[in-house]
Amino acid sequence: MDIIPPEKRVAQHNALINARFSFVPLQMRLFVALLSRIDFDDVDFKEHFIPLEELVFDRRGGSAYEQVDEMCKGLTSFTLYIEELEEKTRKRRRKPSYTYIPLMAEAGYRADLGGVVASFNPKIMPYLLQLRESGNFTTADIQQVLKLKSPQSLRIYWLLKEYAGFGRRTISVEDLRFILGIEEHEYPRFSNFKARVLDKAQSEIAETDIPFTYELEREGKTVARIKFLFEQLAASATKKTLPGAAEWSEALLQIGVSQRSITTIAHQLENDEYDVGYIAFVVRIVETQFRKGKIKKPAGAIYKALVEKYLLEDYIATTKPRQRPKKELAPASENHPTAAFKLSEVQQMYDNPGPYAQRQKRAATFDEHLQQVYFKDGFVVEEREGEAWLVKQA
Protein backbone atom coordinates (compact mmCIF):
# COMPACT_ATOMS: atom_id res chain seq x y z
CA MET A 1 0.00 0.00 0.00
CA ASP A 2 1.27 3.48 -0.87
CA ILE A 3 1.84 5.76 2.12
CA ILE A 4 1.32 9.47 1.44
CA PRO A 5 3.90 11.64 3.28
CA PRO A 6 2.21 14.44 5.29
CA GLU A 7 4.40 17.06 3.57
CA LYS A 8 3.52 15.77 0.08
CA ARG A 9 2.84 18.43 -2.56
CA VAL A 10 0.67 17.74 -5.59
CA ALA A 11 0.64 19.60 -8.90
CA GLN A 12 -1.47 20.18 -12.00
CA HIS A 13 -0.87 22.04 -15.23
CA ASN A 14 -2.91 25.24 -15.24
CA ALA A 15 -4.73 24.06 -18.38
CA LEU A 16 -6.09 21.14 -16.35
CA ILE A 17 -7.12 23.45 -13.51
CA ASN A 18 -9.18 25.46 -16.02
CA ALA A 19 -10.55 22.48 -17.96
CA ARG A 20 -14.28 21.63 -18.02
CA PHE A 21 -15.28 18.59 -16.01
CA SER A 22 -17.49 17.69 -13.08
CA PHE A 23 -16.80 15.02 -10.47
CA VAL A 24 -19.09 13.29 -8.04
CA PRO A 25 -17.53 12.86 -4.57
CA LEU A 26 -16.25 9.29 -5.10
CA GLN A 27 -14.63 10.26 -8.42
CA MET A 28 -13.01 13.26 -6.74
CA ARG A 29 -11.50 11.11 -4.00
CA LEU A 30 -10.07 8.66 -6.52
CA PHE A 31 -8.63 11.55 -8.57
CA VAL A 32 -6.99 13.07 -5.47
CA ALA A 33 -5.70 9.66 -4.36
CA LEU A 34 -4.00 9.09 -7.71
CA LEU A 35 -2.71 12.67 -7.82
CA SER A 36 -1.09 12.21 -4.40
CA ARG A 37 0.85 9.21 -5.71
CA ILE A 38 2.57 11.11 -8.54
CA ASP A 39 6.16 12.26 -8.02
CA PHE A 40 7.64 15.30 -9.77
CA ASP A 41 10.24 13.08 -11.46
CA ASP A 42 7.78 10.50 -12.83
CA VAL A 43 7.96 10.11 -16.62
CA ASP A 44 4.91 7.88 -17.04
CA PHE A 45 1.78 6.91 -15.15
CA LYS A 46 1.82 3.89 -12.88
CA GLU A 47 -0.96 1.58 -11.84
CA HIS A 48 -1.91 2.21 -8.20
CA PHE A 49 -3.94 0.40 -5.60
CA ILE A 50 -6.30 2.65 -3.61
CA PRO A 51 -7.73 1.00 -0.47
CA LEU A 52 -11.47 1.28 0.04
CA GLU A 53 -11.14 3.26 3.29
CA GLU A 54 -9.41 6.05 1.35
CA LEU A 55 -12.50 6.41 -0.86
CA VAL A 56 -15.48 5.52 1.33
CA PHE A 57 -15.76 6.84 4.88
CA ASP A 58 -18.93 4.95 5.84
CA ARG A 59 -18.63 1.26 5.00
CA ARG A 60 -21.75 0.01 6.78
CA GLY A 61 -23.66 -2.48 4.64
CA GLY A 62 -22.81 -3.63 1.15
CA SER A 63 -23.74 -0.37 -0.61
CA ALA A 64 -20.22 1.07 -0.30
CA TYR A 65 -18.75 -1.67 -2.47
CA GLU A 66 -21.51 -1.27 -5.01
CA GLN A 67 -20.99 2.51 -5.14
CA VAL A 68 -17.27 2.12 -5.76
CA ASP A 69 -17.84 -0.50 -8.45
CA GLU A 70 -20.40 1.76 -10.15
CA MET A 71 -18.02 4.71 -9.89
CA CYS A 72 -15.26 2.73 -11.63
CA LYS A 73 -17.68 1.81 -14.40
CA GLY A 74 -18.67 5.44 -14.91
CA LEU A 75 -15.05 6.61 -15.04
CA THR A 76 -14.40 4.56 -18.17
CA SER A 77 -16.39 7.16 -20.14
CA PHE A 78 -15.32 10.23 -18.13
CA THR A 79 -13.75 12.93 -20.34
CA LEU A 80 -12.06 16.30 -19.85
CA TYR A 81 -12.70 19.25 -22.15
CA ILE A 82 -9.23 20.73 -22.09
CA GLU A 83 -6.85 23.08 -23.86
CA GLU A 84 -4.31 21.34 -26.09
CA LEU A 85 -0.62 21.99 -25.33
CA GLU A 86 2.35 22.29 -27.65
CA GLU A 87 3.80 18.80 -27.89
CA LYS A 88 7.47 19.54 -27.17
CA THR A 89 7.29 22.39 -24.69
CA ARG A 90 3.98 21.46 -23.04
CA LYS A 91 3.17 25.17 -23.07
CA ARG A 92 -0.15 26.68 -24.05
CA ARG A 93 -0.65 27.64 -27.67
CA ARG A 94 -0.97 31.26 -28.78
CA LYS A 95 -4.23 30.36 -30.47
CA PRO A 96 -5.70 27.75 -28.13
CA SER A 97 -7.50 24.66 -29.36
CA TYR A 98 -9.61 22.41 -27.14
CA THR A 99 -10.21 18.69 -27.18
CA TYR A 100 -11.93 15.90 -25.24
CA ILE A 101 -9.58 13.47 -23.48
CA PRO A 102 -10.59 10.40 -21.41
CA LEU A 103 -9.35 10.75 -17.84
CA MET A 104 -8.63 7.13 -16.96
CA ALA A 105 -6.81 4.26 -18.59
CA GLU A 106 -8.38 1.83 -16.11
CA ALA A 107 -10.33 1.80 -12.86
CA GLY A 108 -11.66 -1.39 -11.35
CA TYR A 109 -12.82 -2.54 -7.93
CA ARG A 110 -10.89 -5.56 -6.64
CA ALA A 111 -12.84 -7.41 -3.96
CA ASP A 112 -9.87 -9.70 -3.23
CA LEU A 113 -7.67 -6.67 -2.43
CA GLY A 114 -10.35 -4.51 -0.81
CA GLY A 115 -9.90 -1.48 -3.01
CA VAL A 116 -9.51 0.01 -6.47
CA VAL A 117 -6.75 -0.54 -9.01
CA ALA A 118 -6.51 2.47 -11.32
CA SER A 119 -4.25 4.54 -13.54
CA PHE A 120 -4.55 7.77 -15.52
CA ASN A 121 -4.85 7.82 -19.31
CA PRO A 122 -1.38 8.43 -20.89
CA LYS A 123 -3.00 11.15 -23.03
CA ILE A 124 -3.10 13.46 -20.01
CA MET A 125 0.59 13.05 -19.13
CA PRO A 126 1.45 16.61 -20.28
CA TYR A 127 -1.01 17.95 -17.69
CA LEU A 128 0.33 15.99 -14.70
CA LEU A 129 3.90 14.83 -15.38
CA GLN A 130 7.24 16.61 -15.91
CA LEU A 131 5.55 19.93 -15.21
CA ARG A 132 8.76 21.86 -14.55
CA GLU A 133 9.38 21.79 -18.30
CA SER A 134 6.23 23.82 -18.92
CA GLY A 135 6.72 26.38 -16.16
CA ASN A 136 2.93 26.72 -16.16
CA PHE A 137 1.61 24.73 -13.24
CA THR A 138 0.30 25.08 -9.71
CA THR A 139 1.17 23.10 -6.59
CA ALA A 140 -0.73 22.46 -3.37
CA ASP A 141 -0.18 20.75 -0.04
CA ILE A 142 -1.99 17.40 -0.08
CA GLN A 143 -3.09 17.88 3.52
CA GLN A 144 -4.93 21.05 2.46
CA VAL A 145 -6.54 19.32 -0.52
CA LEU A 146 -7.79 16.46 1.66
CA LYS A 147 -9.79 18.91 3.79
CA LEU A 148 -12.19 19.50 0.90
CA LYS A 149 -15.29 17.33 0.64
CA SER A 150 -17.18 18.87 -2.27
CA PRO A 151 -15.90 18.39 -5.86
CA GLN A 152 -16.87 21.97 -6.73
CA SER A 153 -15.02 23.30 -3.68
CA LEU A 154 -11.94 21.36 -4.81
CA ARG A 155 -12.12 22.89 -8.30
CA ILE A 156 -12.51 26.42 -6.91
CA TYR A 157 -9.63 25.81 -4.51
CA TRP A 158 -7.30 25.04 -7.43
CA LEU A 159 -8.60 28.04 -9.42
CA LEU A 160 -7.62 30.27 -6.51
CA LYS A 161 -4.28 28.53 -5.93
CA GLU A 162 -3.33 29.32 -9.52
CA TYR A 163 -3.55 33.03 -8.60
CA ALA A 164 -2.22 32.65 -5.04
CA GLY A 165 0.59 35.12 -5.66
CA PHE A 166 -1.81 37.94 -6.55
CA GLY A 167 -4.52 37.66 -3.92
CA ARG A 168 -7.49 37.95 -6.25
CA ARG A 169 -9.14 36.38 -9.26
CA THR A 170 -12.18 37.58 -11.19
CA ILE A 171 -14.20 35.00 -13.12
CA SER A 172 -17.42 35.54 -15.01
CA VAL A 173 -20.38 33.54 -13.75
CA GLU A 174 -20.69 31.98 -17.19
CA ASP A 175 -17.04 30.85 -17.22
CA LEU A 176 -17.20 29.47 -13.69
CA ARG A 177 -20.31 27.47 -14.49
CA PHE A 178 -18.58 26.14 -17.63
CA ILE A 179 -15.37 25.12 -15.79
CA LEU A 180 -17.33 23.40 -13.02
CA GLY A 181 -19.53 21.59 -15.54
CA ILE A 182 -22.74 23.09 -14.15
CA GLU A 183 -25.42 22.94 -16.83
CA GLU A 184 -27.84 25.79 -17.53
CA HIS A 185 -30.78 23.99 -15.90
CA GLU A 186 -28.83 23.54 -12.64
CA TYR A 187 -29.28 26.38 -10.16
CA PRO A 188 -31.08 28.63 -12.69
CA ARG A 189 -31.47 31.31 -10.00
CA PHE A 190 -28.19 32.92 -8.98
CA SER A 191 -29.25 32.84 -5.32
CA ASN A 192 -29.25 29.03 -5.53
CA PHE A 193 -25.86 28.98 -7.29
CA LYS A 194 -24.51 31.29 -4.61
CA ALA A 195 -25.77 29.12 -1.74
CA ARG A 196 -24.96 25.69 -3.21
CA VAL A 197 -21.64 26.50 -4.87
CA LEU A 198 -20.02 29.77 -3.75
CA ASP A 199 -21.01 29.81 -0.08
CA LYS A 200 -20.37 26.09 0.31
CA ALA A 201 -16.90 26.47 -1.24
CA GLN A 202 -16.18 29.48 0.97
CA SER A 203 -17.07 27.47 4.08
CA GLU A 204 -14.90 24.48 3.12
CA ILE A 205 -11.94 26.45 1.80
CA ALA A 206 -11.95 28.60 4.97
CA GLU A 207 -10.30 25.61 6.68
CA THR A 208 -7.44 25.48 4.14
CA ASP A 209 -4.39 27.64 3.46
CA ILE A 210 -6.24 30.02 1.10
CA PRO A 211 -9.49 31.24 2.71
CA PHE A 212 -11.41 33.70 0.56
CA THR A 213 -14.15 36.29 0.44
CA TYR A 214 -15.88 37.37 -2.74
CA GLU A 215 -17.60 40.34 -4.32
CA LEU A 216 -20.33 40.21 -6.97
CA GLU A 217 -20.02 42.47 -10.00
CA ARG A 218 -23.28 43.26 -11.77
CA GLU A 219 -24.33 44.38 -15.20
CA GLY A 220 -27.68 45.96 -14.59
CA LYS A 221 -29.55 43.61 -12.28
CA THR A 222 -27.63 40.53 -13.38
CA VAL A 223 -24.58 39.18 -11.54
CA ALA A 224 -21.96 38.97 -14.30
CA ARG A 225 -18.67 38.32 -12.49
CA ILE A 226 -17.34 37.05 -9.18
CA LYS A 227 -14.23 38.67 -7.71
CA PHE A 228 -12.51 36.22 -5.34
CA LEU A 229 -10.29 37.86 -2.73
CA PHE A 230 -7.94 35.69 -0.70
CA GLU A 231 -4.98 35.90 1.65
CA GLN A 232 -1.65 35.06 0.14
CA LEU A 233 -0.91 32.08 2.34
CA ALA A 234 -0.04 29.71 -0.50
CA ALA A 235 2.89 31.38 -2.25
CA SER A 236 6.01 30.61 -0.23
CA ALA A 237 7.84 33.49 -1.87
CA THR A 238 5.62 36.03 -0.07
CA LYS A 239 6.93 34.93 3.31
CA LYS A 240 9.89 36.60 4.93
CA THR A 241 12.02 33.48 4.85
CA LEU A 242 11.90 30.37 2.70
CA PRO A 243 13.00 27.03 4.13
CA GLY A 244 14.41 25.46 0.99
CA ALA A 245 15.03 25.60 -2.75
CA ALA A 246 11.89 23.65 -3.64
CA GLU A 247 9.59 26.20 -2.01
CA TRP A 248 10.95 29.37 -3.59
CA SER A 249 11.45 27.83 -7.03
CA GLU A 250 7.94 26.36 -7.13
CA ALA A 251 6.51 29.69 -5.96
CA LEU A 252 8.26 31.53 -8.79
CA LEU A 253 7.12 28.91 -11.30
CA GLN A 254 3.53 29.47 -10.19
CA ILE A 255 3.92 33.19 -10.80
CA GLY A 256 5.19 32.47 -14.31
CA VAL A 257 8.99 32.75 -14.04
CA SER A 258 10.56 30.28 -16.48
CA GLN A 259 12.73 27.34 -15.45
CA ARG A 260 15.73 28.87 -17.25
CA SER A 261 15.32 32.10 -15.27
CA ILE A 262 15.02 30.17 -12.01
CA THR A 263 18.31 28.43 -12.79
CA THR A 264 19.98 31.85 -13.10
CA ILE A 265 18.47 32.93 -9.78
CA ALA A 266 19.68 29.72 -8.14
CA HIS A 267 23.25 30.47 -9.28
CA GLN A 268 23.04 33.92 -7.70
CA LEU A 269 21.86 32.38 -4.44
CA GLU A 270 24.71 29.86 -4.51
CA ASN A 271 27.20 32.71 -5.04
CA ASP A 272 25.74 34.56 -2.00
CA GLU A 273 24.75 37.56 -4.12
CA TYR A 274 21.60 37.74 -1.96
CA ASP A 275 19.54 35.43 0.26
CA VAL A 276 16.07 33.95 -0.16
CA GLY A 277 14.63 36.81 1.86
CA TYR A 278 15.39 39.11 -1.08
CA ILE A 279 13.21 36.90 -3.32
CA ALA A 280 10.33 37.29 -0.86
CA PHE A 281 10.92 41.05 -0.71
CA VAL A 282 10.89 41.42 -4.51
CA VAL A 283 7.72 39.34 -4.90
CA ARG A 284 5.89 41.49 -2.34
CA ILE A 285 6.94 44.70 -4.11
CA VAL A 286 5.95 43.42 -7.55
CA GLU A 287 2.64 42.01 -6.32
CA THR A 288 1.77 45.43 -4.87
CA GLN A 289 2.63 47.13 -8.16
CA PHE A 290 0.64 44.53 -10.10
CA ARG A 291 -2.47 45.02 -7.96
CA LYS A 292 -2.23 48.77 -8.57
CA GLY A 293 -1.96 48.21 -12.32
CA LYS A 294 1.56 49.65 -12.56
CA ILE A 295 2.95 46.54 -14.23
CA LYS A 296 1.35 43.97 -16.54
CA LYS A 297 3.89 41.12 -16.46
CA PRO A 298 4.87 40.31 -12.86
CA ALA A 299 7.09 37.35 -13.80
CA GLY A 300 9.33 39.53 -15.96
CA ALA A 301 9.46 42.29 -13.33
CA ILE A 302 10.44 39.81 -10.61
CA TYR A 303 13.19 38.28 -12.72
CA LYS A 304 14.59 41.70 -13.66
CA ALA A 305 14.63 42.87 -10.03
CA LEU A 306 16.38 39.70 -8.90
CA VAL A 307 18.99 39.50 -11.64
CA GLU A 308 19.78 43.22 -11.74
CA LYS A 309 19.43 43.51 -7.92
CA TYR A 310 18.15 47.08 -8.12
CA LEU A 311 15.96 46.56 -5.05
CA LEU A 312 18.72 44.92 -3.01
CA GLU A 313 19.72 48.10 -1.14
CA ASP A 314 16.09 48.67 -0.16
CA TYR A 315 15.85 45.09 1.07
CA ILE A 316 19.02 45.39 3.13
CA ALA A 317 17.73 48.64 4.62
CA THR A 318 14.51 46.95 5.80
CA THR A 319 16.34 44.03 7.42
CA LYS A 320 19.25 45.95 8.99
CA PRO A 321 18.80 46.29 12.78
CA ARG A 322 18.17 49.85 13.84
CA GLN A 323 19.55 51.06 17.16
CA ARG A 324 18.52 54.16 19.10
CA PRO A 325 20.83 56.20 21.34
CA LYS A 326 21.91 54.29 24.40
CA LYS A 327 20.21 56.72 26.77
CA GLU A 328 16.84 55.67 25.30
CA LEU A 329 17.44 51.97 25.76
CA ALA A 330 15.96 50.22 28.75
CA PRO A 331 17.98 47.56 30.59
CA ALA A 332 18.08 44.25 28.73
CA SER A 333 15.93 42.56 31.36
CA GLU A 334 13.20 45.16 30.78
CA ASN A 335 13.54 45.28 26.99
CA HIS A 336 10.00 44.14 26.16
CA PRO A 337 8.03 45.11 23.05
CA THR A 338 5.76 48.10 23.51
CA ALA A 339 4.13 47.66 20.09
CA ALA A 340 3.95 44.89 17.52
CA PHE A 341 2.06 44.67 14.22
CA LYS A 342 1.87 41.95 11.59
CA LEU A 343 3.63 43.18 8.46
CA SER A 344 0.86 41.69 6.29
CA GLU A 345 -1.80 43.70 8.18
CA VAL A 346 0.23 46.91 7.88
CA GLN A 347 0.43 46.34 4.12
CA GLN A 348 -3.33 45.75 3.93
CA MET A 349 -3.91 49.12 5.61
CA TYR A 350 -1.47 50.75 3.18
CA ASP A 351 -3.13 49.12 0.14
CA ASN A 352 -6.65 49.94 1.36
CA PRO A 353 -6.45 53.32 3.14
CA GLY A 354 -9.50 54.74 4.85
CA PRO A 355 -10.96 58.20 4.09
CA TYR A 356 -8.74 59.90 6.68
CA ALA A 357 -5.56 58.32 5.34
CA GLN A 358 -6.44 59.34 1.80
CA ARG A 359 -6.40 63.00 2.85
CA GLN A 360 -2.84 62.69 4.11
CA LYS A 361 0.33 62.71 2.05
CA ARG A 362 0.91 59.03 1.25
CA ALA A 363 4.24 57.37 0.44
CA ALA A 364 4.56 56.22 -3.16
CA THR A 365 5.55 52.67 -2.19
CA PHE A 366 4.94 50.41 0.78
CA ASP A 367 8.63 50.34 1.63
CA GLU A 368 8.78 54.13 1.72
CA HIS A 369 5.71 54.01 3.97
CA LEU A 370 7.52 51.63 6.35
CA GLN A 371 10.56 53.90 6.42
CA GLN A 372 8.56 57.08 7.05
CA VAL A 373 6.09 55.74 9.61
CA TYR A 374 7.74 52.81 11.36
CA PHE A 375 11.49 52.44 10.91
CA LYS A 376 12.32 56.02 11.77
CA ASP A 377 10.28 55.58 14.96
CA GLY A 378 12.37 52.63 16.11
CA PHE A 379 10.42 49.68 14.72
CA VAL A 380 12.34 46.68 13.40
CA VAL A 381 11.27 43.60 11.45
CA GLU A 382 11.22 40.35 13.41
CA GLU A 383 10.35 36.81 12.35
CA ARG A 384 7.76 35.13 14.56
CA GLU A 385 6.60 31.59 13.76
CA GLY A 386 7.27 32.05 10.05
CA GLU A 387 5.59 35.47 9.80
CA ALA A 388 7.11 38.96 9.63
CA TRP A 389 6.19 41.46 12.39
CA LEU A 390 7.01 45.13 12.97
CA VAL A 391 8.20 45.41 16.60
CA LYS A 392 9.13 48.42 18.73
CA GLN A 393 11.12 47.75 21.86
CA ALA A 394 10.69 49.62 25.15
WOMO-V39774 format. One record per backbone hydrogen bond with DSSP energy under -1.0 kcal/mol. NH is the residue of the N-H (numbers start at 1). CO is the residue of the C=O. E is the energy in kcal/mol with one decimal. If there is no record, write none. Layout:
nh-><NH;NH>
co-><CO;CO>
e-><E;E>
This chain:
nh-><8;10;12;13;14;17;18;19;20;21;28;29;30;31;32;33;34;35;36;37;38;42;48;50;52;54;55;56;66;67;68;69;70;71;72;73;74;75;77;78;80;81;82;84;86;90;99;101;103;105;106;108;110;114;115;116;117;118;119;121;124;125;127;128;129;133;134;135;138;140;142;144;145;146;147;148;154;155;156;157;158;159;160;161;162;163;164;166;167;169;171;173;176;177;178;179;180;181;182;186;193;194;195;196;197;198;199;201;202;203;204;205;206;207;208;213;215;217;219;222;224;225;226;227;228;229;230;231;233;238;239;248;249;250;251;252;253;254;255;256;257;262;263;264;265;266;267;268;269;270;271;272;273;278;280;281;282;283;284;285;286;287;288;289;290;291;292;293;294;301;302;303;304;305;306;307;308;312;315;316;317;318;319;320;328;329;334;335;336;338;339;341;343;346;347;348;349;350;351;352;358;359;360;369;370;371;372;373;374;375;376;377;378;379;380;382;384;387;389;390;391;392;394>
co-><5;140;138;127;136;13;14;16;81;179;24;25;26;27;28;29;30;31;32;34;35;39;118;116;114;51;52;52;62;63;64;65;66;67;68;69;70;71;74;75;101;20;99;97;91;86;82;80;78;119;119;117;115;110;110;50;108;48;106;103;121;122;124;125;125;130;131;131;12;10;8;141;141;142;144;145;150;151;152;153;154;155;156;157;158;160;161;163;163;228;226;224;172;173;174;175;176;178;177;183;189;190;191;192;193;193;194;197;198;199;200;201;202;204;205;229;227;225;222;219;217;217;171;215;169;213;167;211;231;235;236;244;245;246;247;248;249;250;251;252;252;258;259;260;261;262;263;264;265;266;267;269;268;275;276;277;278;279;280;281;282;283;284;285;286;287;288;290;289;297;298;299;300;301;302;303;304;309;311;312;313;314;315;316;325;326;331;332;334;392;392;390;388;342;343;344;345;346;347;348;354;356;357;365;366;367;368;369;370;370;371;374;375;374;391;389;387;384;382;341;380;339;336>
e-><-1.8;-2.8;-2.0;-2.6;-2.1;-1.6;-1.6;-1.1;-2.6;-1.6;-2.3;-2.2;-2.0;-2.5;-2.7;-2.3;-2.5;-2.6;-2.4;-1.1;-1.5;-1.6;-2.8;-3.6;-2.3;-1.6;-1.8;-2.9;-1.5;-2.7;-2.2;-2.3;-2.4;-2.5;-2.3;-1.8;-2.3;-1.9;-1.4;-1.2;-2.7;-2.0;-2.7;-3.2;-3.1;-2.1;-2.5;-2.2;-2.3;-2.4;-1.6;-2.2;-3.5;-2.0;-1.6;-2.9;-2.5;-2.5;-2.0;-2.5;-2.2;-1.8;-1.5;-1.8;-3.2;-1.1;-1.0;-1.6;-2.4;-2.3;-2.6;-1.1;-1.9;-2.3;-1.1;-1.7;-2.2;-2.1;-2.2;-2.5;-1.9;-2.0;-2.1;-2.4;-1.9;-1.0;-1.8;-2.2;-1.0;-2.0;-2.4;-2.5;-2.5;-2.5;-2.0;-2.8;-2.4;-1.0;-2.6;-1.3;-1.7;-3.1;-1.9;-3.0;-2.2;-1.4;-3.5;-2.4;-2.6;-2.1;-2.1;-3.1;-1.2;-1.5;-1.9;-2.9;-2.2;-2.8;-2.9;-1.5;-2.5;-2.1;-2.9;-3.1;-3.1;-3.1;-2.2;-1.2;-1.9;-2.0;-1.8;-1.5;-2.4;-2.1;-2.1;-2.1;-2.1;-2.2;-1.5;-1.3;-2.4;-2.1;-1.9;-1.6;-2.1;-2.5;-1.9;-1.7;-2.2;-2.4;-1.8;-1.7;-2.5;-1.4;-1.8;-2.3;-2.6;-2.4;-2.1;-2.1;-2.8;-2.8;-2.0;-2.1;-2.7;-2.5;-1.5;-1.4;-2.6;-1.8;-2.6;-2.3;-2.4;-2.2;-2.1;-2.9;-2.5;-1.1;-2.2;-2.7;-2.2;-1.6;-1.3;-1.6;-1.9;-1.4;-2.0;-1.3;-2.3;-2.9;-1.3;-2.5;-2.3;-2.0;-2.2;-1.8;-2.0;-1.9;-3.0;-1.9;-1.9;-1.1;-1.1;-2.0;-2.4;-2.1;-2.7;-2.6;-2.0;-2.7;-1.4;-1.2;-1.6;-2.1;-2.5;-2.7;-3.1;-1.2;-2.8;-3.5;-3.1;-2.7;-1.8>
